[in-house]
Amino acid sequence: MKRILFAAVGLLSLAGAVNAATLDEVKTRGSVNCGVSQGLPGFSSPNDKNEWGGLDVDFCRAIAAAIFNDPTKVKFSPLSAKDRFTALTSGAIDVLSRNTTWTMSRDTTLGFNFAGVIYYDGQGFLVRKSVGLKSAKELQGASICVQTGTSNELNVSDFFRANNMKNGEVIAFGTLDETVKAYESGRCDVFTADRSQLAAVRLKLTNAADHVILPETISKEPLGPLVRHGDDQWFDLVKWVYFALLNAEELGVTQKNVEEQVNSQNPDVKRLLGTDGKYGEGIGLTADWAVRIIKATGNYGEIYDRNVGPATPLGIERGLNNLWTKGGIQYGMPVR
């Protein structure tokens, strides 16, 4: 009986050590290794000074702020759609924050945990205005450019089959830049991807006004950050960074007023900002973990508006990505 008890205690201790591995490694290293795209405006792209920016980038900065109280302690690794999962599995990156769709196979067979949906999206089609198309249902027999390593190829096939349309040639390319160049050169009639990606790609084209995104959304594409299976503490930390951003917006806590809000008597604000309870300890952080995040990046709404919102070149309305209290479906779990 004693041997069984000692063995059980040993297994629990081992599990605890394994589960704490990523956070410990990040702290020892002094930075978060974050996988991002190879350049998608509004989500993850470098400027002319090689400084990364975008919604996905800001999420990684929020993680760094929560851990180090310094949003700059992030190393960004630009990854193709094909290589992104290998980088996460191998441990080359700690978190993948790269316009990646949450699917069952990725969540189970590939061995990943999605920390949330940072952007609710759907797949669409980009075409030349000169073609005169008004609907995706007019694409019968068209040649379609798509990036390999994505779920877009399957979605196109499903859409054509569901609408009894003749599937044209689907041409896959290894990187986003290759796919865009092929479309712009006339190698294919249509470019398909998530609608947010199409909006970003359209800005890269020589004459953006000559191209239009067709109205149909043919799939559900819940995009979010993901981590490896087997490290619950790290999964919890990344997940609660996401929830903190949403809860801060809902509670009216912003980058500008967060220090003032620390003195709030609102029970929800007090728990979020660490003046009531020790919730940060549950994810291996200090009590003011959420204060650190909001001071560094602002809340979810601020991040959205700064990178992809109506006042940016992408000009994307909040839509489904608005808070649940404002007609959207973004919803932060309660801190309590």
C-alpha positions as CSV (number, residue, x, y, z in Angstrom):
1,M,0.0,0.0,0.0
2,K,2.9,2.4,0.9
3,R,4.6,1.6,-2.4
4,I,1.3,2.4,-4.3
5,L,0.9,5.6,-2.4
6,F,4.5,6.7,-3.0
7,A,4.1,5.8,-6.7
8,A,1.0,7.9,-6.9
9,V,2.6,10.9,-5.2
10,G,5.6,10.5,-7.6
11,L,3.3,10.5,-10.7
12,L,1.5,13.6,-9.4
13,S,4.8,15.4,-8.8
14,L,6.1,14.4,-12.2
15,A,2.9,15.7,-13.8
16,G,3.2,18.9,-12.0
17,A,6.8,19.3,-13.2
18,V,5.9,18.6,-16.8
19,N,2.9,20.9,-16.7
20,A,5.1,23.8,-15.4
21,A,7.8,23.2,-18.1
22,T,6.8,25.8,-20.7
23,L,6.4,28.7,-18.3
24,D,9.6,27.8,-16.5
25,E,11.5,27.7,-19.8
26,V,10.0,31.0,-20.9
27,K,11.0,32.7,-17.7
28,T,14.5,31.2,-17.9
29,R,14.9,32.2,-21.5
30,G,13.6,35.7,-20.8
31,S,11.2,35.8,-23.8
32,V,8.2,34.2,-25.4
33,N,8.8,32.4,-28.7
34,C,5.7,33.3,-30.8
35,G,4.9,31.8,-34.3
36,V,3.3,34.3,-36.6
37,S,2.5,34.6,-40.3
38,Q,5.1,35.6,-43.0
39,G,3.4,38.9,-43.4
40,L,-0.4,39.5,-43.2
41,P,-1.3,43.2,-42.7
42,G,-3.4,43.8,-39.6
43,F,-2.6,40.5,-38.1
44,S,1.1,39.9,-38.2
45,S,3.6,41.8,-40.4
46,P,6.8,43.7,-39.9
47,N,7.2,47.4,-40.8
48,D,10.2,48.9,-42.6
49,K,12.1,48.8,-39.3
50,N,11.4,45.1,-39.0
51,E,9.1,45.8,-36.0
52,W,6.2,43.4,-35.9
53,G,2.6,44.6,-35.5
54,G,-0.9,43.3,-35.8
55,L,-3.7,41.7,-33.8
56,D,-1.9,38.3,-33.5
57,V,1.3,40.0,-32.6
58,D,-0.3,42.1,-29.9
59,F,-1.7,38.9,-28.4
60,C,1.8,37.6,-28.0
61,R,2.9,40.9,-26.5
62,A,0.1,40.6,-24.0
63,I,1.4,37.2,-22.9
64,A,4.9,38.7,-22.5
65,A,3.5,41.6,-20.5
66,A,1.6,39.2,-18.2
67,I,4.8,37.2,-17.5
68,F,7.6,39.8,-17.6
69,N,5.7,43.1,-17.3
70,D,7.4,43.9,-20.6
71,P,5.6,43.4,-24.0
72,T,8.9,43.5,-25.9
73,K,10.1,40.3,-24.5
74,V,8.9,38.3,-27.5
75,K,10.7,36.6,-30.4
76,F,8.6,36.4,-33.5
77,S,9.1,33.5,-35.9
78,P,7.4,34.0,-39.3
79,L,6.0,30.6,-40.5
80,S,4.2,29.4,-43.6
81,A,0.9,27.6,-43.2
82,K,2.7,24.3,-44.1
83,D,5.4,24.7,-41.4
84,R,3.5,26.3,-38.5
85,F,2.4,23.1,-36.8
86,T,5.8,21.4,-37.0
87,A,7.3,24.5,-35.3
88,L,4.8,24.2,-32.4
89,T,5.1,20.4,-32.0
90,S,8.9,20.5,-32.0
91,G,9.1,23.2,-29.3
92,A,10.6,25.8,-31.6
93,I,7.8,28.1,-30.5
94,D,5.8,28.3,-27.3
95,V,2.6,29.6,-28.9
96,L,1.2,29.8,-32.4
97,S,-0.6,33.1,-33.0
98,R,-1.1,33.0,-36.7
99,N,-4.6,33.2,-38.2
100,T,-5.1,29.5,-37.6
101,T,-8.6,27.9,-37.7
102,W,-9.7,25.8,-34.7
103,T,-10.8,22.4,-36.1
104,M,-11.4,19.1,-34.5
105,S,-8.4,17.3,-36.1
106,R,-6.0,20.1,-35.0
107,D,-7.5,20.0,-31.5
108,T,-7.2,16.3,-31.2
109,T,-5.1,14.3,-33.7
110,L,-2.4,17.0,-34.1
111,G,-2.2,17.4,-30.4
112,F,-2.9,21.1,-29.9
113,N,-5.1,23.2,-27.5
114,F,-6.7,26.3,-28.8
115,A,-6.8,29.0,-26.2
116,G,-9.8,30.8,-27.7
117,V,-11.1,32.5,-30.8
118,I,-9.4,35.8,-31.2
119,Y,-11.1,36.5,-34.6
120,Y,-14.3,34.9,-35.9
121,D,-13.8,34.6,-39.7
122,G,-15.1,32.8,-42.7
123,Q,-13.7,31.9,-46.1
124,G,-14.4,34.0,-49.2
125,F,-13.3,34.7,-52.8
126,L,-11.4,37.6,-54.3
127,V,-11.9,38.3,-58.0
128,R,-11.2,41.0,-60.6
129,K,-13.9,43.5,-61.0
130,S,-13.5,43.4,-64.7
131,V,-14.9,39.8,-64.7
132,G,-18.2,41.2,-63.6
133,L,-19.0,38.4,-61.1
134,K,-21.6,39.2,-58.4
135,S,-21.7,35.8,-56.6
136,A,-19.5,32.8,-55.7
137,K,-22.2,30.7,-57.3
138,E,-21.0,32.0,-60.7
139,L,-17.5,30.5,-60.2
140,Q,-18.3,27.3,-62.0
141,G,-15.2,26.0,-63.8
142,A,-13.0,28.9,-62.6
143,S,-9.3,28.3,-61.7
144,I,-8.7,29.1,-58.0
145,C,-5.5,30.0,-56.3
146,V,-5.1,28.7,-52.7
147,Q,-2.3,28.4,-50.2
148,T,-1.3,24.8,-49.3
149,G,-1.4,23.7,-45.7
150,T,-4.7,25.4,-45.0
151,S,-8.3,24.2,-44.8
152,N,-9.3,26.3,-47.8
153,E,-8.9,23.6,-50.4
154,L,-11.4,21.3,-48.6
155,N,-13.8,24.2,-48.1
156,V,-13.7,25.1,-51.8
157,S,-14.4,21.4,-52.8
158,D,-17.3,21.3,-50.3
159,F,-18.8,24.5,-51.5
160,F,-18.8,23.4,-55.2
161,R,-20.2,20.0,-54.4
162,A,-22.9,21.4,-52.1
163,N,-24.0,23.8,-54.9
164,N,-23.8,21.2,-57.7
165,M,-21.1,23.3,-59.5
166,K,-18.4,22.0,-61.7
167,N,-15.1,22.3,-59.8
168,G,-12.4,24.2,-61.8
169,E,-8.7,23.8,-61.3
170,V,-7.5,24.4,-57.8
171,I,-3.9,25.5,-57.8
172,A,-2.0,25.4,-54.5
173,F,1.1,27.4,-53.6
174,G,3.5,27.0,-50.7
175,T,3.4,30.6,-49.3
176,L,1.0,33.5,-49.2
177,D,3.3,35.7,-51.4
178,E,3.5,33.0,-54.0
179,T,-0.3,32.6,-54.0
180,V,-0.9,36.4,-54.3
181,K,1.6,36.7,-57.1
182,A,0.0,33.9,-59.1
183,Y,-3.4,35.5,-58.7
184,E,-2.2,38.9,-59.7
185,S,-0.3,37.6,-62.7
186,G,-3.4,35.9,-64.0
187,R,-2.4,32.3,-63.3
188,C,-5.8,31.8,-61.8
189,D,-9.2,33.5,-61.9
190,V,-9.9,33.6,-58.2
191,F,-8.0,33.8,-54.9
192,T,-9.6,32.1,-51.9
193,A,-8.8,32.5,-48.2
194,D,-10.3,33.7,-45.0
195,R,-12.1,37.0,-45.6
196,S,-9.8,38.9,-43.3
197,Q,-6.9,37.6,-45.2
198,L,-8.5,38.6,-48.5
199,A,-8.9,42.1,-47.2
200,A,-5.2,42.2,-46.3
201,V,-4.1,40.7,-49.5
202,R,-6.2,43.2,-51.5
203,L,-4.1,46.0,-50.0
204,K,-1.0,44.4,-51.4
205,L,-2.2,44.3,-55.0
206,T,-0.9,46.9,-57.5
207,N,-4.4,48.3,-58.0
208,A,-6.6,47.3,-55.0
209,A,-9.6,49.0,-56.4
210,D,-9.6,46.6,-59.4
211,H,-10.5,43.7,-57.2
212,V,-13.5,42.8,-55.1
213,I,-14.4,40.2,-52.4
214,L,-17.6,38.3,-53.3
215,P,-20.4,38.5,-50.7
216,E,-20.6,34.8,-49.8
217,T,-18.9,33.4,-46.7
218,I,-18.6,29.7,-47.4
219,S,-17.2,28.3,-44.1
220,K,-16.7,28.9,-40.4
221,E,-13.1,30.0,-39.6
222,P,-12.7,30.5,-35.9
223,L,-9.1,31.8,-35.7
224,G,-7.1,31.6,-32.5
225,P,-3.8,31.0,-30.7
226,L,-2.8,27.5,-29.8
227,V,-0.3,25.6,-27.7
228,R,0.9,22.0,-27.4
229,H,-1.0,19.3,-25.5
230,G,0.5,18.2,-22.2
231,D,1.1,21.5,-20.4
232,D,-2.1,22.6,-18.7
233,Q,-0.5,25.5,-16.8
234,W,0.8,27.1,-20.0
235,F,-2.6,26.4,-21.7
236,D,-4.4,28.1,-18.8
237,L,-2.1,31.1,-18.9
238,V,-2.5,31.7,-22.6
239,K,-6.3,31.1,-22.4
240,W,-6.7,33.6,-19.5
241,V,-4.7,36.3,-21.2
242,Y,-7.3,36.1,-24.0
243,F,-10.2,36.2,-21.4
244,A,-8.6,39.1,-19.6
245,L,-8.5,41.2,-22.8
246,L,-12.2,40.6,-23.3
247,N,-13.2,41.1,-19.7
248,A,-11.3,44.4,-19.6
249,E,-13.2,45.7,-22.6
250,E,-16.5,44.6,-21.2
251,L,-15.7,46.3,-17.8
252,G,-14.5,49.5,-19.4
253,V,-10.9,49.0,-18.4
254,T,-8.6,50.6,-21.0
255,Q,-4.9,51.2,-21.5
256,K,-5.5,54.8,-20.5
257,N,-7.5,54.3,-17.3
258,V,-6.2,51.0,-16.0
259,E,-4.1,52.5,-13.2
260,E,-7.1,54.5,-12.1
261,Q,-9.3,51.4,-12.3
262,V,-7.1,49.6,-9.8
263,N,-8.9,51.7,-7.2
264,S,-12.4,50.6,-8.5
265,Q,-14.8,49.1,-6.0
266,N,-16.6,47.1,-8.7
267,P,-16.1,43.4,-7.6
268,D,-15.5,42.2,-11.1
269,V,-12.9,44.9,-11.8
270,K,-11.2,44.2,-8.4
271,R,-10.9,40.5,-9.2
272,L,-9.6,41.1,-12.7
273,L,-7.0,43.6,-11.6
274,G,-5.8,41.6,-8.7
275,T,-6.9,43.8,-5.7
276,D,-9.3,41.1,-4.6
277,G,-8.1,37.5,-4.5
278,K,-5.0,35.8,-5.8
279,Y,-6.2,34.5,-9.1
280,G,-2.9,35.2,-10.8
281,E,-1.3,32.5,-8.7
282,G,-3.4,29.9,-10.5
283,I,-1.6,30.5,-13.7
284,G,1.9,31.0,-12.2
285,L,1.8,34.8,-12.3
286,T,1.5,37.8,-9.9
287,A,-1.8,39.3,-8.7
288,D,-1.5,42.2,-11.1
289,W,-1.0,40.1,-14.2
290,A,-4.1,41.6,-16.0
291,V,-3.0,45.2,-15.1
292,R,0.3,44.4,-16.8
293,I,-1.5,43.2,-20.0
294,I,-3.8,46.2,-20.3
295,K,-1.1,48.7,-19.6
296,A,1.0,47.2,-22.4
297,T,-1.6,46.5,-25.2
298,G,-5.0,47.8,-24.1
299,N,-8.1,45.6,-24.0
300,Y,-9.4,43.4,-26.9
301,G,-11.4,46.3,-28.4
302,E,-8.4,48.6,-28.4
303,I,-6.2,45.9,-30.1
304,Y,-8.9,45.2,-32.7
305,D,-9.5,48.8,-33.6
306,R,-5.8,49.6,-33.7
307,N,-5.0,46.8,-36.1
308,V,-8.0,45.8,-38.3
309,G,-10.9,48.1,-37.3
310,P,-12.8,50.6,-39.3
311,A,-10.2,53.4,-39.0
312,T,-7.4,51.2,-40.4
313,P,-6.6,50.4,-44.0
314,L,-8.4,47.1,-43.7
315,G,-11.6,48.8,-42.4
316,I,-13.2,45.7,-40.9
317,E,-16.3,46.2,-38.7
318,R,-16.4,44.3,-35.4
319,G,-19.4,42.1,-36.5
320,L,-19.2,38.8,-34.8
321,N,-16.0,39.9,-33.0
322,N,-17.9,42.5,-31.0
323,L,-18.7,41.7,-27.3
324,W,-21.7,39.6,-26.5
325,T,-23.2,42.7,-24.9
326,K,-23.0,44.5,-28.2
327,G,-24.4,42.0,-30.7
328,G,-21.2,40.0,-31.2
329,I,-20.2,36.6,-29.8
330,Q,-16.9,37.5,-28.0
331,Y,-17.3,36.4,-24.4
332,G,-14.7,36.4,-21.6
333,M,-15.0,33.8,-18.9
334,P,-15.4,35.3,-15.4
335,V,-12.5,35.8,-13.0
336,R,-13.8,34.4,-9.7
